[in-house]
Amino acid sequence: MPEEWDRFKFEISKGYSRELTTVRHVVHVPFARRIIEDGKIKAGLIYDESRLNKSRTSVAWVSANSWGLGSIYGTVEFQFSWADIVADQKLYWVEAMNYSPNAYRLLLSKRDIPAGLIKPYDPAKDEGPLKLQDGKYYWNGEYTSEFMIEDDLSLEQCTGIDFVLHHGQYCRPFGNACPDRLAQPSVQRTGARLLSFILGNDLHVLDRLFKNDQPFNPLNTAYISLPAAKNFGGPIAADVECQNVVRGALALFGADQFDQARALLALISSKDPYSRALKEVIRAHFKDPQWEPSDF
């Protein structure tokens, strides 16, 4: 008897076959702020047209896909190792979704769930969109992959953070009301909003991911668009006082109070003490007294 997952079957190393190493959770900046405050992606009830929408099942969502034309889910991407995510989990086929492109959904759970609304899925044997061969996972990248994890996802498991463009026409969470849909903020702008929030609120759960050895790491990306006053010229010039002003401005900017942040920074006497103060705030946060922004 044919299975629903048969429509997504593929051959490893052919066509759209891809090795599955990284999965992603993409959200808009306000949701990213909440995730960082919580230290985790909280599992939530399923509200869309899924066959599990009345089951009271709570899940965190990830996908293997990236978006060439911009993400329809937001601009902040949390990355996780698939091997870490799938370890000690049981896999269940949930459903196919008639999106464009079509999507397939698999549930990862530590529970034994009797066959009913969903069915156990064995990637080593079943001919669907996910395969396991010689200890490696592969997925069918021709379609949209949606993995539903029946648990919170701790940011301690997060392996990377990135800033991505929003799709110019579509937004799955907010539709036409999405402010990022047409504006398509730059990755630098998105990074600056999130980094300002982290620095201004002294949050450290993602420090290891912001500051890495790559020239295009998230810290360098975000640094480019951190707030500055339109016109300096205020009375504050002492280093410690400038640093306090910068921290306050970062907290405002990270809360999307952009004009107020720039107005506060205008209290600093000139660009040079501002630049020194900003670097010192970053150095103190990341405990790196020698940090300098990369020149690229």
C-alpha positions as CSV (number, residue, x, y, z in Angstrom):
1,M,0.0,0.0,0.0
2,P,1.5,3.4,-1.0
3,E,2.6,5.7,1.8
4,E,2.1,9.4,1.9
5,W,5.8,9.9,2.0
6,D,6.4,8.1,-1.3
7,R,5.9,11.3,-3.2
8,F,9.0,12.7,-1.6
9,K,11.3,9.8,-2.2
10,F,14.7,10.4,-3.8
11,E,18.1,8.7,-4.5
12,I,21.1,9.5,-2.5
13,S,23.8,11.5,-4.5
14,K,21.3,12.2,-7.3
15,G,19.2,15.3,-8.1
16,Y,18.3,17.3,-5.0
17,S,19.8,14.8,-2.6
18,R,21.7,16.7,0.2
19,E,23.6,15.4,3.2
20,L,21.8,16.7,6.3
21,T,24.2,18.3,8.8
22,T,22.6,21.5,9.9
23,V,19.0,22.6,10.6
24,R,17.7,26.1,11.1
25,H,15.1,28.0,13.1
26,V,14.4,31.4,11.5
27,V,12.4,34.2,13.2
28,H,11.9,37.9,13.2
29,V,14.0,40.1,15.5
30,P,11.3,40.4,18.3
31,F,11.0,36.6,18.5
32,A,14.8,36.3,18.4
33,R,15.0,38.6,21.4
34,R,12.6,36.5,23.4
35,I,14.5,33.3,22.5
36,I,17.8,34.8,23.7
37,E,16.1,36.0,27.0
38,D,14.7,32.5,27.5
39,G,17.9,30.8,26.5
40,K,15.9,28.4,24.4
41,I,13.4,28.0,21.6
42,K,10.3,27.0,23.5
43,A,8.1,24.3,22.1
44,G,4.6,25.6,21.3
45,L,1.3,24.1,20.3
46,I,0.6,23.5,16.6
47,Y,-2.0,25.9,15.4
48,D,-2.0,25.6,11.6
49,E,-3.8,23.1,9.4
50,S,-1.7,20.2,10.6
51,R,-3.4,16.9,11.5
52,L,-1.8,17.4,14.9
53,N,-3.4,20.7,15.6
54,K,-5.9,19.2,18.1
55,S,-3.5,16.8,19.7
56,R,-2.1,19.3,22.2
57,T,1.4,18.4,21.0
58,S,4.0,21.1,21.6
59,V,7.0,21.3,19.2
60,A,9.9,23.5,18.2
61,W,10.3,23.8,14.5
62,V,13.5,23.5,12.4
63,S,14.2,23.0,8.7
64,A,17.2,22.0,6.6
65,N,16.3,24.6,3.9
66,S,17.9,27.9,3.3
67,W,16.2,30.6,1.2
68,G,17.9,32.1,-1.9
69,L,15.3,34.8,-2.4
70,G,15.0,35.6,1.3
71,S,13.3,33.8,4.2
72,I,9.5,33.8,4.6
73,Y,10.0,33.3,8.3
74,G,12.2,36.2,9.4
75,T,15.7,37.5,9.4
76,V,17.5,35.8,12.4
77,E,18.7,32.2,11.9
78,F,19.6,29.9,14.8
79,Q,21.5,26.9,13.6
80,F,21.7,23.4,15.1
81,S,23.6,20.2,14.4
82,W,21.2,17.6,13.0
83,A,23.2,14.8,14.6
84,D,22.8,16.4,18.0
85,I,19.1,17.0,17.4
86,V,18.2,13.5,16.2
87,A,20.2,11.6,18.8
88,D,18.0,9.4,21.0
89,Q,14.9,10.6,19.1
90,K,12.3,8.5,17.4
91,L,11.1,9.7,14.0
92,Y,7.4,9.8,12.9
93,W,5.9,10.8,9.6
94,V,3.3,13.6,10.2
95,E,2.1,14.8,6.8
96,A,2.6,16.4,3.5
97,M,1.7,20.1,3.1
98,N,0.5,21.6,-0.2
99,Y,2.7,24.7,0.0
100,S,4.8,26.1,-2.9
101,P,7.1,24.2,-3.0
102,N,5.3,21.3,-1.2
103,A,6.5,20.5,2.3
104,Y,7.0,17.4,4.3
105,R,6.8,17.1,8.1
106,L,8.5,14.7,10.4
107,L,8.1,14.6,14.2
108,L,11.1,13.9,16.5
109,S,10.0,12.6,19.9
110,K,11.5,10.6,22.7
111,R,8.1,8.9,23.2
112,D,6.7,5.8,21.7
113,I,3.7,7.0,19.9
114,P,1.1,4.5,18.7
115,A,0.3,4.6,15.0
116,G,-2.7,6.7,14.3
117,L,-2.6,10.3,13.2
118,I,1.1,9.8,12.6
119,K,3.3,6.8,11.7
120,P,6.7,5.6,12.7
121,Y,9.3,6.5,10.1
122,D,12.6,4.6,9.6
123,P,15.0,6.6,7.5
124,A,17.2,3.5,7.0
125,K,14.3,1.6,5.3
126,D,11.5,3.9,4.3
127,E,11.4,5.5,0.9
128,G,10.6,9.0,1.9
129,P,12.3,12.4,2.1
130,L,14.8,11.5,4.8
131,K,17.3,8.7,4.5
132,L,20.1,7.2,6.7
133,Q,23.0,5.4,5.1
134,D,26.4,4.5,6.5
135,G,25.7,6.7,9.5
136,K,24.9,9.8,7.5
137,Y,21.5,11.4,7.0
138,Y,20.3,12.7,3.6
139,W,17.3,14.8,2.7
140,N,15.3,15.7,-0.4
141,G,16.1,19.4,-1.0
142,E,13.6,19.7,-3.8
143,Y,10.9,20.4,-1.2
144,T,10.5,22.3,2.1
145,S,11.6,20.2,5.0
146,E,9.9,20.8,8.4
147,F,11.1,18.9,11.4
148,M,8.9,19.2,14.6
149,I,10.8,18.5,17.8
150,E,8.7,17.6,20.8
151,D,10.9,19.5,23.2
152,D,12.4,22.9,23.9
153,L,15.7,23.6,22.0
154,S,18.3,25.0,24.4
155,L,20.6,27.6,22.9
156,E,23.4,25.6,24.5
157,Q,22.9,23.3,21.6
158,C,23.0,26.1,19.1
159,T,26.0,25.8,16.7
160,G,25.6,29.1,14.8
161,I,23.7,32.3,14.4
162,D,23.3,34.2,11.1
163,F,21.3,37.1,9.7
164,V,19.4,36.6,6.5
165,L,17.3,38.6,4.1
166,H,13.5,38.5,4.4
167,H,11.6,37.5,1.3
168,G,10.3,40.5,-0.6
169,Q,6.8,39.3,-1.1
170,Y,5.9,36.6,1.4
171,C,5.9,36.3,5.2
172,R,4.5,33.1,6.7
173,P,3.9,34.5,10.3
174,F,2.6,38.0,9.5
175,G,1.6,38.1,5.8
176,N,1.2,41.6,4.4
177,A,1.4,43.1,7.9
178,C,5.1,42.2,8.1
179,P,7.3,45.3,8.3
180,D,10.3,43.4,6.9
181,R,8.6,42.0,3.9
182,L,9.0,45.0,1.6
183,A,11.7,46.8,3.5
184,Q,14.0,43.8,3.5
185,P,16.5,45.1,6.1
186,S,20.1,44.3,5.4
187,V,21.9,41.6,7.3
188,Q,24.0,44.3,9.0
189,R,20.9,46.1,10.2
190,T,19.4,43.0,11.6
191,G,22.6,42.0,13.3
192,A,23.0,45.5,14.8
193,R,19.5,45.3,16.3
194,L,20.2,41.9,17.9
195,L,23.7,42.7,19.0
196,S,22.5,46.0,20.6
197,F,19.9,44.0,22.5
198,I,22.5,41.6,23.8
199,L,25.0,44.2,24.8
200,G,22.5,46.6,26.3
201,N,21.0,43.8,28.4
202,D,24.2,42.0,29.3
203,L,23.1,38.6,27.8
204,H,25.8,36.0,27.3
205,V,24.2,32.8,26.1
206,L,25.4,33.3,22.5
207,D,28.8,34.9,23.1
208,R,30.7,31.9,21.7
209,L,28.7,32.2,18.4
210,F,29.0,36.0,17.9
211,K,32.8,36.1,18.3
212,N,34.5,33.3,16.3
213,D,37.6,33.1,14.1
214,Q,35.8,33.8,10.8
215,P,36.2,37.3,9.2
216,F,32.5,37.5,8.4
217,N,31.4,36.4,11.9
218,P,28.1,37.8,13.3
219,L,29.9,40.3,15.5
220,N,31.7,42.0,12.6
221,T,28.5,41.9,10.5
222,A,26.5,43.6,13.3
223,Y,29.2,46.1,14.3
224,I,28.9,47.9,10.9
225,S,25.4,49.1,11.7
226,L,25.5,49.8,15.4
227,P,23.9,53.1,16.3
228,A,25.7,56.4,16.1
229,A,24.5,60.0,16.6
230,K,23.6,62.0,13.6
231,N,25.5,64.9,15.2
232,F,27.8,64.6,18.2
233,G,28.7,67.7,20.2
234,G,27.4,67.1,23.7
235,P,29.1,67.7,27.0
236,I,30.3,64.1,27.7
237,A,33.9,63.2,26.8
238,A,35.3,61.1,29.7
239,D,35.7,57.4,28.8
240,V,33.7,55.8,31.6
241,E,30.8,58.3,31.1
242,C,30.8,57.7,27.4
243,Q,30.7,53.9,28.0
244,N,27.6,54.4,30.2
245,V,25.9,56.5,27.5
246,V,26.8,53.9,24.9
247,R,25.3,51.0,27.0
248,G,22.1,53.0,27.4
249,A,21.9,53.8,23.7
250,L,22.4,50.1,22.8
251,A,19.6,49.1,25.1
252,L,17.3,51.6,23.4
253,F,18.4,50.6,19.9
254,G,18.0,46.9,20.8
255,A,14.4,47.7,21.8
256,D,13.8,49.4,18.4
257,Q,13.8,52.9,19.9
258,F,16.2,54.1,17.2
259,D,15.7,57.8,17.4
260,Q,16.0,57.8,21.2
261,A,19.2,55.9,20.9
262,R,20.8,58.4,18.5
263,A,19.6,61.3,20.6
264,L,21.2,59.8,23.7
265,L,24.5,59.3,21.8
266,A,24.5,63.0,20.8
267,L,25.4,63.8,24.4
268,I,28.9,62.5,23.6
269,S,31.3,65.2,22.5
270,S,32.6,63.7,19.2
271,K,32.9,60.6,17.2
272,D,36.3,59.5,18.6
273,P,35.3,59.1,22.2
274,Y,32.1,57.4,21.0
275,S,34.1,54.9,18.9
276,R,36.5,54.2,21.9
277,A,33.5,53.7,24.2
278,L,31.7,51.3,21.8
279,K,34.8,49.2,21.4
280,E,35.3,49.1,25.2
281,V,31.7,48.0,25.8
282,I,32.2,45.1,23.3
283,R,35.6,44.2,24.7
284,A,34.1,44.0,28.2
285,H,31.1,42.0,27.2
286,F,33.1,39.4,25.4
287,K,36.0,39.5,27.9
288,D,38.5,40.3,25.1
289,P,40.6,43.4,25.8
290,Q,42.3,43.3,22.4
291,W,39.2,43.0,20.2
292,E,39.2,45.2,17.1
293,P,36.6,45.2,14.3
294,S,37.9,43.3,11.2
295,D,38.8,45.4,8.2
296,F,37.3,43.7,5.2
